[in-house]
Amino acid sequence: MSSRSEVSRRVISDKYRPVYEGDMPAILEGLSGGLSGTSDIVTEYEQALAAWFNSRHAVAVSSGAAAISVALGALGVKPGDEVVLTPTCPLCTVYPVMSAGAKPVFVDTRPHGFGVDLTDLAKVITPRTKAIIDIPMWGYPTEVDELQAVARGRSIPLILDLAHSHGSKLHGKHLSHYADLSCFSTHERKPLATGEGGFILADNLDLADRCRSYSRFGNLNGKDFGLNYKLAALSACLGRSRLEHLERQIEARRRNAHHLVSRITHPKVSEKQIIADSSPNYYFLNLSLSFRDNRKFIDYLDENGIPSDIKRYGCRCLYEFPTVAVYARKCPNGERLLNSMTTIPIHPDLKEDDLGYIVELINDYSED
């Protein structure tokens, strides 16, 4: 491969905005019927989601954050309750907890990945703990089977924030299989994109009904509280149509990731550990870094047209942000994890020469 000086700089977009042939017909079909969140097309979309993820029930909502708010409401989380979650997730996950008046209680991650450290979990659970939220970041599965067993043993509901993890699997099953409630985003950057939107998966009918009720003003019965978090019909039309492309998109992401990883030879760069018998969806490729100054490497890639979510969002443990600082509880594994990694775009629009450019930049990097 040619040296860095001989390669023309290019910009690798981290945005994947496909337009499928069926998008416009789906929208036009939606315009012929009701447009609200109670339209029949929304029900059909929910049924399609449940089938694709092999779940019994799906509830479509207006965003990924709305999905978490609805899940917390369905579980009866109220002011003064505690919700345990890892601090390595986006602000989008903790804000709904704070909005509910509950106290976010941070639990450390495992040293190698974003899953809950079960030893630390035992230290933070109290009689006020009403839910645990696990957040597999960038589509890399966590040990949710082990966490499920602990949560069930303590009779604490388990919520998975799977905003990044459409199609990620553990032991051959969708991650949502292991949760009481699983929350997804369908924001335009996500693998299944409806512009804005989200959905909740559940196998328990009572929980699913409570989610649906909460997202519809408590069914306006004057007895059950709720808010309006419904997904509009046109977004549901787009989601139902695009769902048929999701598996192929994930397969393309995995091919691109394997192409990159198999060609990266830099001794201080490697893919983040993938836990046994799991399959990331490769929303983004996660690379573990061991440079003297990892941020300098991230800046180098960014300056040469390869963006990183770590830089874009200023990723750090949530309690380091001013809005969340009052809930600070040090999580050293999580801090080390975010300080020793970067993300790489890996979406299907990337061509072989784009992937080659990324590989060459990484392999050519020198700290000197």
C-alpha positions as CSV (number, residue, x, y, z in Angstrom):
1,M,0.0,0.0,0.0
2,S,1.3,3.5,-0.8
3,S,2.7,5.7,1.9
4,R,0.5,8.3,3.7
5,S,2.0,11.2,1.7
6,E,0.8,9.7,-1.6
7,V,-2.8,9.4,-0.5
8,S,-5.3,12.1,-1.2
9,R,-7.3,13.2,1.8
10,R,-11.0,12.2,1.7
11,V,-13.9,12.5,4.0
12,I,-15.6,9.4,5.3
13,S,-19.2,10.2,6.3
14,D,-20.5,8.7,9.5
15,K,-24.1,9.3,8.3
16,Y,-25.9,6.5,6.5
17,R,-29.1,7.8,4.9
18,P,-30.3,5.2,2.4
19,V,-33.3,5.8,0.2
20,Y,-35.1,2.6,-0.7
21,E,-37.3,2.0,-3.7
22,G,-40.2,1.3,-1.5
23,D,-40.0,4.5,0.6
24,M,-42.2,6.7,-1.5
25,P,-44.9,4.1,-2.2
26,A,-45.0,3.4,1.6
27,I,-45.5,7.1,2.4
28,L,-48.2,7.4,-0.3
29,E,-50.0,4.4,1.1
30,G,-49.9,6.0,4.5
31,L,-51.4,9.2,3.2
32,S,-54.5,7.4,2.1
33,G,-55.4,6.4,5.7
34,G,-55.3,7.9,9.2
35,L,-52.1,9.8,10.1
36,S,-52.3,9.5,13.9
37,G,-50.5,7.1,16.2
38,T,-53.6,5.0,16.5
39,S,-53.8,4.3,12.7
40,D,-54.0,0.7,11.6
41,I,-50.6,1.1,9.9
42,V,-49.0,1.6,13.3
43,T,-50.5,-1.6,14.5
44,E,-49.2,-3.4,11.3
45,Y,-45.7,-1.9,11.9
46,E,-45.7,-3.1,15.5
47,Q,-46.6,-6.6,14.4
48,A,-43.8,-6.5,11.8
49,L,-41.3,-5.4,14.5
50,A,-42.4,-8.1,16.9
51,A,-42.0,-10.7,14.2
52,W,-38.6,-9.5,13.0
53,F,-37.2,-9.5,16.6
54,N,-39.0,-12.7,17.6
55,S,-40.8,-10.9,20.4
56,R,-44.4,-11.3,21.4
57,H,-45.3,-7.6,21.6
58,A,-44.1,-4.3,20.2
59,V,-45.2,-0.7,21.0
60,A,-44.1,2.0,18.6
61,V,-43.2,5.4,20.2
62,S,-41.9,8.8,19.1
63,S,-38.2,8.4,20.0
64,G,-35.7,6.2,21.7
65,A,-35.8,8.5,24.8
66,A,-39.6,8.3,24.7
67,A,-39.2,4.5,24.8
68,I,-37.2,4.7,28.0
69,S,-39.7,7.2,29.6
70,V,-42.6,4.9,28.7
71,A,-40.8,1.8,30.0
72,L,-40.1,3.6,33.3
73,G,-43.7,4.7,33.5
74,A,-45.0,1.2,32.8
75,L,-42.9,-0.1,35.6
76,G,-44.3,2.5,38.0
77,V,-41.0,4.3,38.6
78,K,-41.7,7.5,40.6
79,P,-39.8,10.2,42.4
80,G,-37.5,8.9,45.0
81,D,-37.0,5.5,43.3
82,E,-33.6,4.5,42.1
83,V,-32.7,3.3,38.6
84,V,-29.3,1.6,38.2
85,L,-27.4,2.1,34.9
86,T,-23.9,2.2,33.5
87,P,-22.4,5.7,33.0
88,T,-20.9,5.0,29.6
89,C,-24.1,5.6,27.7
90,P,-25.4,8.8,26.1
91,L,-27.2,11.5,28.0
92,C,-30.3,10.3,26.1
93,T,-30.5,7.4,28.5
94,V,-30.2,9.1,31.8
95,Y,-32.4,12.2,31.1
96,P,-35.6,10.1,31.1
97,V,-34.6,8.7,34.5
98,M,-34.1,12.2,35.8
99,S,-37.3,13.4,34.2
100,A,-39.2,10.7,36.1
101,G,-37.9,12.1,39.3
102,A,-35.9,9.0,40.0
103,K,-32.3,8.9,41.1
104,P,-29.8,7.5,38.6
105,V,-27.4,5.2,40.4
106,F,-24.3,4.5,38.4
107,V,-22.8,1.0,38.3
108,D,-19.4,0.3,36.8
109,T,-18.9,-1.6,33.5
110,R,-16.8,-4.7,33.0
111,P,-13.2,-4.0,32.2
112,H,-13.5,-5.1,28.6
113,G,-16.9,-3.8,27.6
114,F,-20.1,-1.9,28.4
115,G,-22.0,-4.5,30.3
116,V,-22.9,-4.1,34.0
117,D,-20.1,-5.3,36.4
118,L,-22.1,-7.8,38.6
119,T,-19.8,-7.4,41.6
120,D,-20.3,-3.6,41.6
121,L,-24.0,-4.1,41.0
122,A,-24.3,-5.9,44.3
123,K,-22.9,-2.8,46.0
124,V,-25.5,-0.3,44.6
125,I,-28.8,-2.2,44.8
126,T,-31.0,-1.1,47.6
127,P,-34.7,-1.6,48.5
128,R,-35.4,1.6,46.4
129,T,-34.0,0.0,43.2
130,K,-36.9,-0.2,40.8
131,A,-35.1,-1.0,37.5
132,I,-31.7,-1.8,36.0
133,I,-30.8,-0.4,32.6
134,D,-28.0,-2.1,30.5
135,I,-26.8,-0.3,27.4
136,P,-24.8,-2.2,24.8
137,M,-23.0,0.7,23.0
138,W,-22.5,0.8,19.3
139,G,-24.1,-2.5,18.8
140,Y,-21.6,-4.7,20.7
141,P,-23.5,-7.2,22.9
142,T,-23.0,-7.3,26.6
143,E,-23.4,-10.2,29.0
144,V,-27.2,-9.6,29.3
145,D,-27.9,-13.3,30.0
146,E,-25.9,-13.1,33.2
147,L,-27.5,-9.8,34.1
148,Q,-30.9,-11.2,33.5
149,A,-30.3,-14.0,35.9
150,V,-29.2,-11.6,38.7
151,A,-32.1,-9.2,38.0
152,R,-34.7,-12.0,38.2
153,G,-33.1,-13.4,41.3
154,R,-33.6,-10.0,43.0
155,S,-37.1,-9.4,41.3
156,I,-35.8,-6.2,39.7
157,P,-37.1,-5.4,36.2
158,L,-34.4,-5.3,33.5
159,I,-34.5,-2.6,30.8
160,L,-32.2,-2.8,27.8
161,D,-31.5,0.4,25.9
162,L,-30.9,-1.1,22.5
163,A,-30.8,2.2,20.5
164,H,-27.6,1.1,18.8
165,S,-28.3,-2.6,18.7
166,H,-30.9,-3.6,16.1
167,G,-30.0,-7.1,15.1
168,S,-27.2,-7.7,17.6
169,K,-27.4,-11.2,19.1
170,L,-26.2,-13.3,22.0
171,H,-26.3,-17.1,21.9
172,G,-28.2,-16.8,18.6
173,K,-31.0,-14.7,20.1
174,H,-31.8,-11.0,19.8
175,L,-30.6,-9.1,22.9
176,S,-34.2,-8.1,23.5
177,H,-34.9,-11.7,24.4
178,Y,-33.1,-11.2,27.7
179,A,-35.0,-8.1,29.0
180,D,-38.3,-7.4,30.5
181,L,-38.5,-4.3,28.3
182,S,-36.2,-3.4,25.4
183,C,-36.1,0.2,24.1
184,F,-35.0,1.1,20.6
185,S,-34.5,4.3,18.6
186,T,-35.2,4.7,14.9
187,H,-33.6,8.1,14.6
188,E,-32.2,8.8,11.1
189,R,-28.7,7.6,12.1
190,K,-29.9,4.3,13.3
191,P,-29.9,1.0,11.3
192,L,-33.7,1.1,11.1
193,A,-34.4,4.8,10.4
194,T,-37.7,6.6,10.4
195,G,-36.3,10.1,11.0
196,E,-37.4,10.2,14.6
197,G,-39.1,7.3,16.4
198,G,-38.6,4.3,18.6
199,F,-40.2,1.2,19.9
200,I,-40.4,-1.1,22.9
201,L,-40.4,-4.9,22.8
202,A,-41.8,-7.1,25.5
203,D,-42.8,-10.7,25.9
204,N,-45.1,-10.0,28.9
205,L,-48.6,-8.9,27.8
206,D,-49.3,-6.9,30.9
207,L,-46.1,-4.9,30.6
208,A,-46.7,-4.3,26.9
209,D,-50.3,-3.1,27.7
210,R,-49.0,-0.8,30.3
211,C,-46.4,0.7,27.9
212,R,-49.2,1.2,25.3
213,S,-51.4,2.8,27.9
214,Y,-48.7,5.1,29.2
215,S,-47.8,6.2,25.6
216,R,-51.5,7.2,25.0
217,F,-52.3,9.4,27.9
218,G,-53.2,6.4,30.1
219,N,-55.9,5.7,27.5
220,L,-57.6,8.9,28.7
221,N,-59.5,6.9,31.2
222,G,-58.8,9.4,34.0
223,K,-57.5,6.7,36.2
224,D,-54.1,5.7,34.7
225,F,-51.5,8.5,34.1
226,G,-49.7,8.7,30.8
227,L,-48.4,11.1,28.2
228,N,-48.5,11.2,24.4
229,Y,-45.5,9.3,23.1
230,K,-47.2,7.7,20.1
231,L,-45.4,7.3,16.7
232,A,-47.2,9.0,13.8
233,A,-48.5,6.8,11.0
234,L,-46.2,8.1,8.2
235,S,-43.1,7.2,10.3
236,A,-44.6,3.8,10.8
237,C,-45.1,3.4,7.1
238,L,-41.5,4.1,6.5
239,G,-40.4,1.8,9.3
240,R,-42.5,-1.1,8.1
241,S,-41.1,-0.7,4.6
242,R,-37.5,-0.4,5.6
243,L,-37.6,-3.3,8.1
244,E,-37.3,-5.7,5.1
245,H,-33.9,-4.2,4.3
246,L,-32.5,-4.4,7.9
247,E,-30.9,-7.8,7.7
248,R,-29.1,-7.1,4.5
249,Q,-27.8,-3.8,5.9
250,I,-26.4,-5.5,9.0
251,E,-24.8,-8.2,6.9
252,A,-23.1,-5.4,4.8
253,R,-21.9,-3.7,8.0
254,R,-20.4,-7.0,9.3
255,R,-18.6,-7.5,6.0
256,N,-17.1,-4.0,6.1
257,A,-16.0,-4.5,9.7
258,H,-14.3,-7.8,9.0
259,H,-12.6,-6.3,5.9
260,L,-11.2,-3.5,8.1
261,V,-10.2,-5.6,11.1
262,S,-8.5,-8.3,9.1
263,R,-6.2,-5.6,7.5
264,I,-5.4,-3.4,10.6
265,T,-1.8,-4.3,11.6
266,H,-1.0,-1.4,13.9
267,P,0.2,-3.0,17.2
268,K,-1.7,-0.4,19.3
269,V,-5.0,-0.7,17.6
270,S,-7.4,-3.7,17.8
271,E,-11.1,-4.4,17.7
272,K,-12.8,-4.2,21.1
273,Q,-13.4,-7.6,22.6
274,I,-16.5,-9.4,21.4
275,I,-17.9,-11.6,24.1
276,A,-18.3,-15.3,23.4
277,D,-21.1,-16.5,21.1
278,S,-22.3,-13.0,20.2
279,S,-22.7,-11.0,17.0
280,P,-22.4,-7.2,16.9
281,N,-24.5,-5.4,14.3
282,Y,-21.6,-3.1,13.7
283,Y,-23.6,0.1,14.1
284,F,-20.0,1.4,14.4
285,L,-16.7,-0.5,14.6
286,N,-15.2,-0.1,18.1
287,L,-11.4,0.0,18.3
288,S,-9.4,-0.4,21.5
289,L,-6.4,1.9,21.6
290,S,-3.2,1.8,23.7
291,F,-1.2,4.9,22.6
292,R,0.4,7.3,25.0
293,D,-2.2,9.8,24.0
294,N,-5.3,8.1,22.5
295,R,-7.0,11.5,21.9
296,K,-4.2,12.5,19.6
297,F,-4.8,9.5,17.5
298,I,-8.5,10.2,17.4
299,D,-7.8,13.8,16.3
300,Y,-5.4,12.5,13.6
301,L,-8.1,10.4,12.1
302,D,-10.6,13.2,12.4
303,E,-8.3,15.7,10.7
304,N,-8.0,13.2,7.9
305,G,-11.7,12.8,7.4
306,I,-12.5,9.9,9.6
307,P,-14.9,11.0,12.4
308,S,-15.4,9.5,15.8
309,D,-18.4,9.4,18.1
310,I,-16.0,9.8,21.0
311,K,-15.0,13.2,19.7
312,R,-18.4,14.2,18.2
313,Y,-20.3,13.7,21.4
314,G,-17.4,14.3,23.9
315,C,-18.0,10.8,25.2
316,R,-17.2,10.5,28.9
317,C,-18.9,9.0,31.9
318,L,-22.2,10.7,32.5
319,Y,-21.4,12.0,35.9
320,E,-18.7,14.1,34.4
321,F,-21.4,16.3,32.7
322,P,-22.6,19.2,34.7
323,T,-26.3,18.2,34.4
324,V,-25.6,14.8,36.0
325,A,-22.7,15.6,38.3
326,V,-24.9,15.6,41.4
327,Y,-25.3,11.8,40.9
328,A,-21.6,11.2,40.6
329,R,-20.3,7.8,41.6
330,K,-16.8,6.9,40.3
331,C,-16.7,4.0,37.8
332,P,-13.1,3.4,36.9
333,N,-13.7,0.7,34.4
334,G,-16.1,2.8,32.5
335,E,-13.7,5.8,32.5
336,R,-10.8,3.7,31.2
337,L,-13.0,2.1,28.6
338,L,-14.1,5.4,27.1
339,N,-10.6,6.8,27.3
340,S,-9.1,3.9,25.4
341,M,-11.3,3.5,22.4
342,T,-12.7,5.1,19.3
343,T,-15.4,4.4,16.8
344,I,-15.1,4.0,13.0
345,P,-17.9,4.4,10.5
346,I,-18.7,1.1,8.9
347,H,-22.0,1.6,7.1
348,P,-22.9,0.0,3.7
349,D,-22.3,3.1,1.7
350,L,-18.5,2.8,2.2
351,K,-16.7,1.5,-0.8
352,E,-13.6,-0.7,-0.9
353,D,-11.3,2.3,-1.5
354,D,-12.9,4.1,1.5
355,L,-12.1,1.1,3.7
356,G,-8.6,1.0,2.2
357,Y,-8.1,4.6,3.1
358,I,-9.2,4.0,6.7
359,V,-6.8,1.0,7.0
360,E,-3.9,2.9,5.6
361,L,-4.4,5.9,7.9
362,I,-4.5,3.6,11.0
363,N,-1.6,1.5,10.0
364,D,0.6,4.5,9.1
365,Y,0.0,6.4,12.3
366,S,3.1,7.1,14.4
367,E,3.3,8.7,17.9
368,D,6.7,10.2,17.1
